[in-house]
Amino acid sequence: MPREQYQTKLENLRDDVLYMSELVAERLRMGLDALERQDGELGEEVITGDAEINNLYLELEGKCTDLIALQQPVAGDLRFIAASFKIITDLERIADLATNLGGYAKQAEREVFPDVDVQRIGDDTLAMLEDAMAAYANSDPEQCYAVAEADDDVDAACEAASDLVVRDLIERDELHEDGDVEATMQNVSRLLLTIRDLERVGDHAVNIAARALYMIENDDELLY
């Protein structure tokens, strides 16, 4: 393959990965909105839209495999392709977590823990995802480190939110009324799962930043 065509394929791969990240970020935002509004229809839209993400993932996986198998890239090009392959895997998993949020929105009936700011945590993880993809797009190592640092704040917020839910649950008088126990426990479980899933979104954003850093500087410091 002529060098010009090869470079075009690499550029197209970068564009495709960025496009996938935009779709995933949109689905995550929709999932958060569905939760905030307790909008089951929007939650269902997130769930059904996951097929598009899965199909795109498989398409890009094939492109990465073909570039490696047919072109035998070396050095920087190989790191770029390998990083792109890993990044689309993390993006696909974030999309799965967004579908979880859609499912929780379909089940939610009322806000039972108003002091837990799920939306703020969600906004922070979405910002981490966008910053990680910007680091990939712009080959910005400093932004990679910034994403990793932001994850510490998200982890702390998730831990504090989970602790608040548990403390509130222990102190609730209505748990002594048999009719409320099952419904309350379902709401608690759903909220704790939401917090856990958002924390995982942050972890995947760090993975993306780590792969971007390795791609940019051949530096595996953030890989774990």
N, CA, C and O of each residue as an XYZ file, in Angstrom:
896
protein
N       0.847     -1.192      0.000
C       0.000      0.000      0.000
C       0.884      1.244      0.000
O       1.803      1.338      0.813
N       0.630      2.189     -0.882
C       1.404      3.426     -0.894
C       1.343      4.119      0.462
O       0.356      4.012      1.190
N       2.422      4.832      0.784
C       2.524      5.488      2.083
C       1.370      6.457      2.323
O       0.878      6.567      3.445
N       0.936      7.159      1.277
C      -0.142      8.134      1.431
C      -1.439      7.452      1.869
O      -2.155      7.963      2.731
N      -1.734      6.300      1.273
C      -2.956      5.585      1.645
C      -2.873      5.059      3.083
O      -3.860      5.061      3.819
N      -1.692      4.616      3.456
C      -1.495      4.113      4.809
C      -1.727      5.225      5.833
O      -2.415      5.019      6.832
N      -1.157      6.393      5.584
C      -1.339      7.515      6.500
C      -2.806      7.946      6.564
O      -3.304      8.329      7.623
N      -3.489      7.879      5.423
C      -4.912      8.216      5.403
C      -5.705      7.256      6.276
O      -6.619      7.669      6.990
N      -5.357      5.980      6.221
C      -6.050      4.991      7.056
C      -5.811      5.257      8.545
O      -6.717      5.096      9.363
N      -4.591      5.662      8.885
C      -4.311      5.992     10.284
C      -5.119      7.210     10.732
O      -5.672      7.228     11.831
N      -5.181      8.209      9.883
C      -5.953      9.408     10.211
C      -7.442      9.093     10.326
O      -8.134      9.614     11.201
N      -7.918      8.239      9.436
C      -9.326      7.852      9.493
C      -9.638      7.085     10.778
O     -10.708      7.241     11.367
N      -8.684      6.255     11.198
C      -8.884      5.515     12.443
C      -9.011      6.476     13.618
O      -9.887      6.306     14.466
N      -8.148      7.479     13.676
C      -8.224      8.460     14.756
C      -9.590      9.168     14.744
O     -10.223      9.342     15.785
N     -10.021      9.565     13.557
C     -11.315     10.239     13.439
C     -12.458      9.332     13.884
O     -13.398      9.778     14.543
N     -12.369      8.058     13.519
C     -13.425      7.112     13.881
C     -13.474      6.890     15.399
O     -14.554      6.801     15.983
N     -12.313      6.802     16.021
C     -12.270      6.621     17.475
C     -12.874      7.837     18.173
O     -13.623      7.698     19.139
N     -12.545      9.020     17.680
C     -13.104     10.238     18.261
C     -14.623     10.304     18.052
O     -15.358     10.756     18.930
N     -15.073      9.855     16.902
C     -16.519      9.816     16.646
C     -17.201      8.853     17.618
O     -18.263      9.159     18.161
N     -16.588      7.694     17.833
C     -17.163      6.742     18.782
C     -17.224      7.360     20.172
O     -18.206      7.170     20.889
N     -16.193      8.093     20.557
C     -16.184      8.710     21.887
C     -17.302      9.736     22.017
O     -17.885      9.880     23.091
N     -17.605     10.442     20.948
C     -18.693     11.419     20.983
C     -20.038     10.722     21.189
O     -20.879     11.193     21.954
N     -20.230      9.600     20.502
C     -21.468      8.837     20.678
C     -21.598      8.329     22.108
O     -22.665      8.407     22.716
N     -20.495      7.807     22.630
C     -20.520      7.254     23.982
C     -20.792      8.358     25.001
O     -21.583      8.167     25.925
N     -20.141      9.509     24.840
C     -20.374     10.629     25.747
C     -21.835     11.076     25.689
O     -22.433     11.414     26.710
N     -22.397     11.074     24.486
C     -23.804     11.442     24.329
C     -24.703     10.454     25.073
O     -25.648     10.867     25.745
N     -24.418      9.153     24.959
C     -25.220      8.137     25.643
C     -25.091      8.267     27.160
O     -26.067      8.099     27.891
N     -23.888      8.565     27.618
C     -23.692      8.746     29.050
C     -24.483      9.948     29.541
O     -25.108      9.888     30.600
N     -24.462     11.042     28.783
C     -25.229     12.223     29.156
C     -26.727     11.909     29.174
O     -27.450     12.349     30.068
N     -27.181     11.149     28.187
C     -28.591     10.765     28.146
C     -28.964      9.910     29.350
O     -30.037     10.079     29.928
N     -28.079      8.994     29.726
C     -28.348      8.152     30.886
C     -28.461      8.970     32.163
O     -29.336      8.722     32.993
N     -27.568      9.949     32.316
C     -27.623     10.829     33.483
C     -28.906     11.661     33.479
O     -29.542     11.839     34.517
N     -29.278     12.163     32.309
C     -30.513     12.947     32.203
C     -31.734     12.089     32.528
O     -32.664     12.539     33.197
N     -31.714     10.844     32.040
C     -32.839      9.948     32.321
C     -32.973      9.705     33.817
O     -34.083      9.661     34.348
N     -31.844      9.546     34.494
C     -31.868      9.354     35.941
C     -32.408     10.590     36.647
O     -33.256     10.486     37.534
N     -31.915     11.754     36.252
C     -32.313     12.985     36.920
C     -33.809     13.230     36.779
O     -34.467     13.673     37.721
N     -34.341     12.938     35.591
C     -35.764     13.196     35.334
C     -36.642     11.975     35.614
O     -37.865     12.042     35.499
N     -36.000     10.852     35.984
C     -36.713      9.585     36.151
C     -37.549      9.304     34.907
O     -38.739      8.995     34.981
N     -36.882      9.422     33.767
C     -37.514      9.322     32.449
C     -37.252      7.934     31.874
O     -36.188      7.673     31.313
N     -38.229      7.055     32.021
C     -38.067      5.694     31.543
C     -37.925      5.592     30.041
O     -37.192      4.735     29.547
N     -38.616      6.457     29.298
C     -38.520      6.411     27.838
C     -37.116      6.786     27.368
O     -36.576      6.157     26.458
N     -36.528      7.803     27.983
C     -35.165      8.182     27.630
C     -34.195      7.075     28.042
O     -33.229      6.793     27.333
N     -34.457      6.454     29.185
C     -33.624      5.336     29.609
C     -33.661      4.202     28.600
O     -32.629      3.603     28.297
N     -34.844      3.906     28.077
C     -34.978      2.861     27.058
C     -34.238      3.239     25.786
O     -33.674      2.373     25.117
N     -34.234      4.519     25.445
C     -33.515      4.979     24.258
C     -32.013      4.735     24.401
O     -31.342      4.365     23.437
N     -31.497      4.944     25.597
C     -30.077      4.668     25.841
C     -29.795      3.180     25.663
O     -28.792      2.793     25.063
N     -30.685      2.359     26.187
C     -30.485      0.910     26.119
C     -30.513      0.413     24.682
O     -29.630     -0.338     24.266
N     -31.521      0.825     23.923
C     -31.634      0.349     22.546
C     -30.523      0.912     21.662
O     -30.137      0.285     20.676
N     -30.008      2.086     22.008
C     -28.935      2.684     21.210
C     -27.598      2.010     21.387
O     -26.657      2.298     20.648
N     -27.494      1.105     22.365
C     -26.206      0.453     22.611
C     -25.775     -0.426     21.441
O     -24.582     -0.657     21.245
N     -26.735     -0.916     20.664
C     -26.385     -1.758     19.509
C     -25.524     -0.989     18.514
O     -24.614     -1.559     17.912
N     -25.802      0.292     18.339
C     -25.003      1.106     17.428
C     -23.557      1.189     17.909
O     -22.627      1.100     17.107
N     -23.369      1.359     19.208
C     -22.021      1.418     19.772
C     -21.305      0.081     19.579
O     -20.133      0.051     19.204
N     -21.999     -1.006     19.831
C     -21.388     -2.325     19.682
C     -20.963     -2.584     18.241
O     -19.882     -3.120     17.998
N     -21.807     -2.205     17.291
C     -21.468     -2.412     15.888
C     -20.260     -1.565     15.479
O     -19.391     -2.027     14.738
N     -20.216     -0.337     15.963
C     -19.084      0.532     15.653
C     -17.805     -0.019     16.263
O     -16.743      0.029     15.643
N     -17.907     -0.535     17.467
C     -16.751     -1.144     18.117
C     -16.183     -2.283     17.268
O     -14.975     -2.356     17.043
N     -17.056     -3.162     16.805
C     -16.597     -4.292     15.998
C     -15.962     -3.819     14.694
O     -14.975     -4.395     14.236
N     -16.522     -2.777     14.101
C     -15.963     -2.230     12.864
C     -14.560     -1.681     13.099
O     -13.653     -1.935     12.306
N     -14.379     -0.934     14.175
C     -13.070     -0.339     14.454
C     -12.069     -1.393     14.907
O     -10.877     -1.294     14.615
N     -12.550     -2.389     15.613
C     -11.675     -3.503     15.978
C     -11.103     -4.156     14.721
O      -9.919     -4.487     14.665
N     -11.958     -4.335     13.716
C     -11.492     -4.916     12.462
C     -10.472     -4.034     11.764
O      -9.509     -4.538     11.187
N     -10.671     -2.724     11.810
C      -9.720     -1.809     11.181
C      -8.364     -1.872     11.879
O      -7.326     -1.880     11.216
N      -8.365     -1.916     13.199
C      -7.112     -2.010     13.945
C      -6.386     -3.310     13.605
O      -5.176     -3.316     13.376
N      -7.134     -4.402     13.576
C      -6.536     -5.703     13.278
C      -5.937     -5.719     11.879
O      -4.832     -6.222     11.680
N      -6.658     -5.172     10.916
C      -6.162     -5.150      9.538
C      -4.894     -4.313      9.415
O      -3.954     -4.700      8.721
N      -4.871     -3.175     10.085
C      -3.684     -2.316     10.009
C      -2.464     -3.017     10.586
O      -1.362     -2.885     10.054
N      -2.651     -3.757     11.665
C      -1.527     -4.464     12.271
C      -1.106     -5.658     11.416
O       0.083     -5.883     11.190
N      -2.091     -6.418     10.946
C      -1.785     -7.646     10.214
C      -1.239     -7.369      8.817
O      -0.321     -8.049      8.357
N      -1.802     -6.376      8.149
C      -1.443     -6.146      6.752
C      -0.308     -5.157      6.578
O       0.434     -5.242      5.599
N      -0.156     -4.226      7.497
C       0.856     -3.178      7.329
C       2.086     -3.363      8.215
O       3.125     -2.743      7.988
N       1.959     -4.219      9.220
C       3.066     -4.474     10.143
C       3.716     -3.168     10.608
O       4.910     -2.958     10.392
N       2.937     -2.294     11.244
C       3.484     -1.004     11.677
C       4.510     -1.176     12.791
O       4.500     -2.180     13.504
N       5.378     -0.212     12.935
C       6.400     -0.249     13.977
C       6.386      1.071     14.744
O       5.794      2.058     14.308
N       7.052      1.063     15.895
C       7.291      2.259     16.701
C       6.001      3.035     16.965
O       5.026      2.487     17.480
N       6.013      4.328     16.603
C       4.891      5.204     16.947
C       3.585      4.773     16.333
O       2.544      4.864     16.985
N       3.601      4.305     15.099
C       2.360      3.871     14.453
C       1.762      2.668     15.159
O       0.546      2.572     15.321
N       2.626      1.752     15.579
C       2.129      0.565     16.273
C       1.523      0.958     17.621
O       0.477      0.436     18.005
N       2.167      1.861     18.327
C       1.613      2.312     19.609
C       0.271      3.004     19.396
O      -0.653      2.825     20.189
N       0.161      3.793     18.332
C      -1.094      4.483     18.042
C      -2.218      3.487     17.783
O      -3.313      3.632     18.327
N      -1.959      2.490     16.969
C      -3.000      1.514     16.637
C      -3.381      0.696     17.865
O      -4.560      0.456     18.122
N      -2.362      0.268     18.626
C      -2.635     -0.521     19.826
C      -3.417      0.309     20.851
O      -4.347     -0.192     21.484
N      -3.035      1.571     21.007
C      -3.751      2.442     21.943
C      -5.191      2.643     21.493
O      -6.110      2.620     22.311
N      -5.384      2.837     20.205
C      -6.735      3.031     19.678
C      -7.598      1.807     19.940
O      -8.769      1.924     20.301
N      -7.006      0.629     19.755
C      -7.741     -0.611     20.001
C      -8.168     -0.704     21.467
O      -9.310     -1.054     21.766
N      -7.253     -0.392     22.370
C      -7.582     -0.449     23.791
C      -8.622      0.614     24.157
O      -9.513      0.365     24.969
N      -8.502      1.782     23.560
C      -9.419      2.880     23.881
C     -10.844      2.554     23.453
O     -11.785      2.836     24.195
N     -11.021      1.969     22.276
C     -12.383      1.644     21.856
C     -12.991      0.582     22.764
O     -14.209      0.537     22.939
N     -12.146     -0.276     23.345
C     -12.652     -1.259     24.304
C     -13.188     -0.556     25.546
O     -14.262     -0.895     26.041
N     -12.436      0.427     26.049
C     -12.919      1.185     27.206
C     -14.168      1.980     26.863
O     -15.079      2.090     27.684
N     -14.218      2.531     25.663
C     -15.419      3.278     25.255
C     -16.639      2.367     25.203
O     -17.727      2.753     25.631
N     -16.460      1.175     24.685
C     -17.592      0.239     24.611
C     -18.091     -0.114     26.008
O     -19.292     -0.277     26.224
N     -17.167     -0.231     26.948
C     -17.567     -0.567     28.314
C     -18.254      0.614     28.997
O     -19.174      0.417     29.791
N     -17.819      1.832     28.699
C     -18.517      3.001     29.226
C     -19.947      3.042     28.687
O     -20.884      3.370     29.416
N     -20.105      2.708     27.411
C     -21.442      2.670     26.825
C     -22.316      1.640     27.547
O     -23.504      1.879     27.765
N     -21.736      0.506     27.914
C     -22.490     -0.488     28.679
C     -22.935      0.078     30.026
O     -24.055     -0.172     30.472
N     -22.055      0.837     30.665
C     -22.408      1.449     31.943
C     -23.513      2.488     31.762
O     -24.368      2.654     32.632
N     -23.488      3.183     30.631
C     -24.562      4.133     30.335
C     -25.892      3.412     30.195
O     -26.921      3.929     30.631
N     -25.893      2.229     29.597
C     -27.140      1.465     29.497
C     -27.625      1.042     30.879
O     -28.830      0.949     31.114
N     -26.688      0.784     31.795
C     -27.092      0.493     33.172
C     -27.865      1.674     33.755
O     -28.895      1.491     34.403
N     -27.359      2.890     33.519
C     -28.050      4.079     34.023
C     -29.449      4.175     33.430
O     -30.407      4.532     34.115
N     -29.547      3.847     32.137
C     -30.862      3.841     31.502
C     -31.808      2.865     32.172
O     -32.986      3.162     32.369
N     -31.286      1.693     32.525
C     -32.103      0.701     33.213
C     -32.534      1.167     34.594
O     -33.675      0.951     35.002
N     -31.615      1.809     35.312
C     -31.978      2.322     36.636
C     -33.059      3.394     36.519
O     -33.959      3.467     37.355
N     -32.969      4.223     35.482
C     -33.970      5.279     35.283
C     -35.349      4.682     35.033
O     -36.356      5.242     35.466
N     -35.400      3.555     34.342
C     -36.681      2.901     34.067
C     -37.317      2.353     35.338
O     -38.540      2.252     35.436
N     -36.470      1.995     36.322
C     -36.972      1.396     37.551
C     -37.285      2.426     38.634
O     -38.057      2.156     39.555
N     -36.675      3.617     38.516
C     -36.816      4.618     39.575
C     -38.238      5.151     39.630
O     -38.862      5.419     38.603
N     -38.733      5.298     40.846
C     -40.076      5.833     41.048
C     -40.055      7.169     41.780
O     -40.939      8.002     41.580
N     -39.060      7.374     42.616
C     -38.980      8.628     43.355
C     -37.557      8.832     43.842
O     -36.778      7.883     43.932
N     -37.225     10.068     44.154
C     -35.920     10.398     44.699
C     -35.941     10.145     46.200
O     -36.710     10.769     46.932
N     -35.095      9.227     46.652
C     -35.138      8.862     48.068
C     -33.903      9.336     48.835
O     -33.900      9.321     50.066
N     -32.851      9.757     48.122
C     -31.646     10.248     48.789
C     -31.234     11.568     48.141
O     -30.249     11.615     47.405
N     -31.983     12.642     48.410
C     -31.712     13.915     47.749
C     -30.346     14.504     48.085
O     -29.845     15.351     47.345
N     -29.731     14.066     49.200
C     -28.427     14.607     49.575
C     -27.275     13.986     48.775
O     -26.146     14.472     48.840
N     -27.553     12.926     48.031
C     -26.524     12.293     47.205
C     -26.565     12.909     45.820
O     -27.536     12.735     45.083
N     -25.514     13.628     45.469
C     -25.491     14.375     44.205
C     -24.918     13.502     43.090
O     -23.763     13.653     42.692
N     -25.741     12.598     42.603
C     -25.314     11.705     41.526
C     -24.969     12.492     40.268
O     -24.036     12.138     39.547
N     -25.706     13.538     40.009
C     -25.468     14.304     38.786
C     -24.089     14.964     38.795
O     -23.425     15.021     37.760
N     -23.663     15.453     39.932
C     -22.334     16.076     39.989
C     -21.253     15.046     39.734
O     -20.298     15.307     39.003
N     -21.404     13.874     40.337
C     -20.434     12.808     40.086
C     -20.454     12.429     38.610
O     -19.404     12.239     37.996
N     -21.646     12.321     38.047
C     -21.755     11.989     36.630
C     -21.117     13.033     35.743
O     -20.428     12.698     34.779
N     -21.342     14.301     36.063
C     -20.728     15.377     35.279
C     -19.203     15.295     35.350
O     -18.518     15.522     34.353
N     -18.682     14.973     36.519
C     -17.227     14.882     36.673
C     -16.655     13.725     35.854
O     -15.596     13.862     35.240
N     -17.352     12.584     35.843
C     -16.844     11.458     35.064
C     -16.957     11.739     33.564
O     -16.092     11.337     32.787
N     -18.016     12.423     33.165
C     -18.162     12.786     31.757
C     -17.041     13.736     31.343
O     -16.494     13.611     30.247
N     -16.699     14.681     32.209
C     -15.598     15.591     31.916
C     -14.278     14.838     31.810
O     -13.443     15.163     30.966
N     -14.085     13.838     32.657
C     -12.872     13.018     32.575
C     -12.785     12.305     31.231
O     -11.724     12.261     30.609
N     -13.906     11.751     30.792
C     -13.929     11.073     29.494
C     -13.571     12.037     28.374
O     -12.751     11.721     27.513
N     -14.183     13.204     28.386
C     -13.921     14.179     27.323
C     -12.472     14.658     27.352
O     -11.861     14.855     26.302
N     -11.924     14.847     28.549
C     -10.528     15.280     28.660
C      -9.571     14.180     28.199
O      -8.559     14.465     27.559
N      -9.888     12.937     28.521
C      -9.039     11.827     28.092
C      -9.015     11.715     26.571
O      -7.965     11.479     25.974
N     -10.178     11.886     25.951
C     -10.226     11.822     24.490
C      -9.540     13.030     23.857
O      -8.962     12.914     22.776
N      -9.596     14.185     24.514
C      -8.874     15.358     24.015
C      -7.375     15.109     24.077
O      -6.641     15.522     23.180
N      -6.912     14.435     25.130
C      -5.494     14.093     25.232
C      -5.080     13.175     24.088
O      -4.005     13.336     23.511
N      -5.932     12.220     23.768
C      -5.679     11.319     22.636
C      -5.665     12.086     21.327
O      -4.784     11.876     20.494
N      -6.631     12.972     21.138
C      -6.750     13.703     19.876
C      -5.600     14.680     19.671
O      -5.111     14.853     18.554
N      -5.171     15.316     20.761
C      -4.179     16.382     20.657
C      -2.780     15.963     21.074
O      -1.860     16.781     21.108
N      -2.625     14.671     21.395
C      -1.319     14.166     21.851
C      -0.778     15.032     22.986
O       0.337     15.550     22.916
N      -1.587     15.177     24.026
C      -1.272     16.061     25.136
C      -0.983     15.246     26.397
O      -1.920     14.808     27.065
N       0.291     15.032     26.740
C       0.607     14.208     27.915
C       0.159     14.836     29.228
O      -0.229     14.115     30.148
N       0.204     16.169     29.338
C      -0.202     16.819     30.583
C      -1.677     16.564     30.881
O      -2.067     16.400     32.037
N      -2.486     16.533     29.833
C      -3.905     16.266     30.031
C      -4.141     14.827     30.485
O      -5.094     14.548     31.213
N      -3.277     13.927     30.058
C      -3.372     12.542     30.518
C      -3.211     12.475     32.035
O      -3.987     11.810     32.721
N      -2.202     13.168     32.547
C      -1.976     13.180     33.993
C      -3.122     13.874     34.731
O      -3.492     13.468     35.833
N      -3.677     14.913     34.125
C      -4.784     15.635     34.755
C      -5.998     14.727     34.928
O      -6.696     14.810     35.939
N      -6.249     13.868     33.958
C      -7.373     12.926     34.069
C      -7.139     11.963     35.227
O      -8.050     11.684     36.006
N      -5.922     11.461     35.334
C      -5.604     10.534     36.430
C      -5.777     11.212     37.781
O      -6.266     10.590     38.723
N      -5.385     12.474     37.890
C      -5.549     13.207     39.144
C      -7.032     13.440     39.458
O      -7.447     13.347     40.613
N      -7.812     13.739     38.444
C      -9.244     13.969     38.649
C      -9.937     12.729     39.186
O     -10.942     12.832     39.889
N      -9.411     11.568     38.863
C     -10.044     10.328     39.313
C      -9.998     10.200     40.829
O     -10.888      9.591     41.423
N      -8.981     10.760     41.458
C      -8.915     10.705     42.926
C     -10.115     11.430     43.539
O     -10.697     10.967     44.520
N     -10.474     12.569     42.951
C     -11.626     13.324     43.456
C     -12.925     12.556     43.228
O     -13.802     12.544     44.092
N     -13.047     11.917     42.067
C     -14.253     11.138     41.780
C     -14.362      9.953     42.736
O     -15.442      9.669     43.253
N     -13.254      9.266     42.970
C     -13.276      8.139     43.902
C     -13.709      8.587     45.293
O     -14.505      7.919     45.953
N     -13.172      9.732     45.733
C     -13.535     10.239     47.055
C     -15.016     10.612     47.115
O     -15.680     10.356     48.120
N     -15.532     11.214     46.045
C     -16.940     11.592     46.001
C     -17.834     10.358     46.014
O     -18.875     10.352     46.670
N     -17.436      9.323     45.300
C     -18.219      8.080     45.275
C     -18.219      7.407     46.641
O     -19.250      6.907     47.090
N     -17.067      7.392     47.299
C     -16.987      6.788     48.629
C     -17.851      7.558     49.620
O     -18.560      6.962     50.431
N     -17.788      8.883     49.552
C     -18.594      9.703     50.461
C     -20.083      9.506     50.200
O     -20.875      9.445     51.141
N     -20.467      9.407     48.929
C     -21.874      9.204     48.587
C     -22.372      7.856     49.086
O     -23.473      7.757     49.628
N     -21.566      6.824     48.904
C     -21.959      5.493     49.374
C     -22.101      5.471     50.889
O     -23.045      4.887     51.423
N     -21.158      6.113     51.582
C     -21.233      6.168     53.046
C     -22.493      6.905     53.508
O     -23.139      6.509     54.478
N     -22.825      7.981     52.794
C     -24.015      8.755     53.152
C     -25.278      7.914     53.008
O     -26.167      7.970     53.857
N     -25.355      7.136     51.936
C     -26.518      6.275     51.719
C     -26.649      5.261     52.848
O     -27.737      5.055     53.386
N     -25.538      4.633     53.203
C     -25.576      3.604     54.241
C     -25.956      4.213     55.588
O     -26.784      3.653     56.307
N     -25.359      5.355     55.937
C     -25.692      5.994     57.218
C     -27.162      6.399     57.264
O     -27.842      6.221     58.274
N     -27.640      6.954     56.136
C     -29.036      7.375     56.081
C     -29.962      6.176     56.229
O     -30.993      6.253     56.896
N     -29.583      5.070     55.600
C     -30.394      3.854     55.676
C     -30.506      3.364     57.107
O     -31.583      2.970     57.554
N     -29.393      3.388     57.822
C     -29.388      2.905     59.206
C     -30.301      3.756     60.092
O     -30.946      3.249     61.009
N     -30.340      5.049     59.804
C     -31.068      5.979     60.657
C     -32.548      6.096     60.308
O     -33.298      6.750     61.033
N     -32.982      5.477     59.212
C     -34.373      5.654     58.769
C     -35.354      4.907     59.659
O     -35.222      3.702     59.874
N     -36.333      5.630     60.170
C     -37.352      5.017     61.022
C     -38.291      4.115     60.230
O     -38.797      3.123     60.755
N     -38.527      4.470     58.940
C     -39.530      3.701     58.205
C     -39.101      2.277     57.910
O     -39.921      1.452     57.505
N     -37.810      1.976     58.110
C     -37.376      0.597     57.902
C     -38.002     -0.344     58.924
O     -38.026     -1.560     58.735
N     -38.502      0.230     59.999
C     -39.160     -0.605     61.000
C     -40.590     -0.928     60.598
O     -41.256     -1.726     61.259
N     -41.065     -0.319     59.527
C     -42.396     -0.605     59.024
C     -42.263     -1.586     57.861
O     -41.673     -1.256     56.833
N     -42.803     -2.775     58.020
C     -42.568     -3.854     57.063
C     -42.902     -3.465     55.632
O     -42.231     -3.920     54.706
N     -43.907     -2.649     55.427
C     -44.339     -2.314     54.074
C     -43.329     -1.514     53.295
O     -43.365     -1.510     52.065
N     -42.423     -0.833     53.980
C     -41.471      0.037     53.303
C     -40.106     -0.606     53.094
O     -39.288     -0.085     52.337
N     -39.857     -1.709     53.743
C     -38.514     -2.277     53.728
C     -38.078     -2.669     52.323
O     -36.998     -2.281     51.878
N     -38.901     -3.429     51.629
C     -38.498     -3.929     50.309
C     -38.276     -2.792     49.316
O     -37.276     -2.782     48.598
N     -39.193     -1.847     49.271
C     -39.054     -0.732     48.339
C     -37.825      0.109     48.663
O     -37.101      0.533     47.762
N     -37.595      0.347     49.940
C     -36.426      1.135     50.340
C     -35.139      0.427     49.965
O     -34.210      1.057     49.460
N     -35.071     -0.865     50.203
C     -33.857     -1.625     49.885
C     -33.593     -1.651     48.383
O     -32.441     -1.614     47.953
N     -34.648     -1.713     47.592
C     -34.472     -1.672     46.133
C     -33.904     -0.329     45.698
O     -33.021     -0.266     44.842
N     -34.411      0.737     46.289
C     -33.900      2.066     45.955
C     -32.452      2.232     46.394
O     -31.642      2.822     45.679
N     -32.132      1.713     47.567
C     -30.760      1.784     48.063
C     -29.822      1.030     47.134
O     -28.767      1.534     46.749
N     -30.224     -0.188     46.782
C     -29.392     -1.004     45.902
C     -29.159     -0.311     44.565
O     -28.041     -0.297     44.051
N     -30.217      0.261     44.008
C     -30.123      0.936     42.725
C     -29.176      2.144     42.801
O     -28.376      2.376     41.894
N     -29.277      2.892     43.873
C     -28.419      4.068     44.011
C     -26.961      3.669     44.198
O     -26.070      4.289     43.618
N     -26.711      2.647     44.996
C     -25.329      2.197     45.191
C     -24.733      1.661     43.891
O     -23.552      1.864     43.611
N     -25.555      0.980     43.105
C     -25.084      0.502     41.802
C     -24.789      1.670     40.869
O     -23.830      1.626     40.099
N     -25.606      2.705     40.936
C     -25.371      3.899     40.119
C     -24.029      4.532     40.471
O     -23.246      4.879     39.586
N     -23.770      4.681     41.763
C     -22.501      5.258     42.209
C     -21.335      4.390     41.756
O     -20.323      4.901     41.276
N     -21.476      3.083     41.908
C     -20.420      2.170     41.481
C     -20.152      2.287     39.988
O     -18.999      2.312     39.560
N     -21.218      2.360     39.196
C     -21.041      2.426     37.744
C     -20.373      3.732     37.319
O     -19.553      3.739     36.401
N     -20.717      4.824     37.973
C     -20.074      6.095     37.640
C     -18.599      6.074     38.015
O     -17.763      6.629     37.301
N     -18.283      5.435     39.130
C     -16.872      5.294     39.500
C     -16.120      4.491     38.440
O     -14.965      4.787     38.134
N     -16.770      3.486     37.887
C     -16.140      2.690     36.828
C     -15.963      3.491     35.549
O     -14.983      3.296     34.829
N     -16.895      4.386     35.257
C     -16.702      5.268     34.098
C     -15.408      6.056     34.277
O     -14.614      6.182     33.345
N     -15.204      6.584     35.481
C     -13.968      7.309     35.750
C     -12.740      6.432     35.565
O     -11.725      6.883     35.035
N     -12.830      5.186     35.999
C     -11.702      4.261     35.826
C     -11.391      4.029     34.352
O     -10.227      3.986     33.954
N     -12.431      3.883     33.551
C     -12.208      3.692     32.112
C     -11.615      4.947     31.473
O     -10.800      4.850     30.556
N     -12.021      6.125     31.954
C     -11.436      7.366     31.438
C      -9.942      7.411     31.748
O      -9.148      7.855     30.919
N      -9.557      6.951     32.942
C      -8.140      6.886     33.280
C      -7.413      5.899     32.368
O      -6.292      6.157     31.930
N      -8.056      4.775     32.089
C      -7.455      3.818     31.153
C      -7.182      4.462     29.798
O      -6.127      4.257     29.198
N      -8.146      5.240     29.333
C      -7.978      5.919     28.040
C      -6.809      6.894     28.108
O      -5.990      6.953     27.191
N      -6.733      7.656     29.191
C      -5.622      8.597     29.352
C      -4.289      7.860     29.413
O      -3.292      8.321     28.857
N      -4.274      6.715     30.090
C      -3.039      5.935     30.200
C      -2.587      5.434     28.839
O      -1.398      5.481     28.523
N      -3.519      4.957     28.036
C      -3.171      4.485     26.692
C      -2.717      5.637     25.809
O      -1.811      5.486     24.989
N      -3.361      6.795     25.986
C      -2.949      7.959     25.209
C      -1.525      8.367     25.570
O      -0.729      8.702     24.693
N      -1.206      8.338     26.867
C       0.151      8.695     27.292
C       1.173      7.719     26.721
O       2.244      8.131     26.277
N       0.852      6.449     26.731
C       1.759      5.448     26.162
C       1.929      5.689     24.670
O       3.034      5.575     24.139
N       0.848      6.019     24.001
C       0.908      6.314     22.560
C       1.791      7.523     22.290
O       2.581      7.515     21.346
N       1.664      8.562     23.110
C       2.355      9.825     22.865
C       3.841      9.728     23.184
O       4.686     10.150     22.394
N       4.152      9.163     24.362
C       5.531      9.244     24.865
C       6.168      7.893     25.151
O       7.261      7.828     25.713
N       5.498      6.821     24.771
C       6.009      5.486     25.086
C       6.244      5.359     26.593
O       7.230      4.772     27.039
N       5.314      5.922     27.358
C       5.406      5.995     28.810
C       4.268      5.185     29.408
O       3.099      5.477     29.158
N       4.601      4.170     30.195
C       3.569      3.305     30.766
C       3.262      3.636     32.221
O       2.723      2.796     32.941
N       3.596      4.846     32.665
C       3.437      5.210     34.070
C       2.008      5.062     34.555
O       1.788      4.631     35.687
N       1.029      5.407     33.726
C      -0.372      5.393     34.161
C      -1.046      4.050     33.915
O      -2.191      3.850     34.321
N      -0.362      3.142     33.264
C      -0.968      1.836     32.988
C      -0.983      1.005     34.264
O      -0.010      0.984     35.018
N      -2.088      0.327     34.493
C      -2.175     -0.546     35.649
C      -3.198     -1.622     35.382
O      -3.433     -2.476     36.237
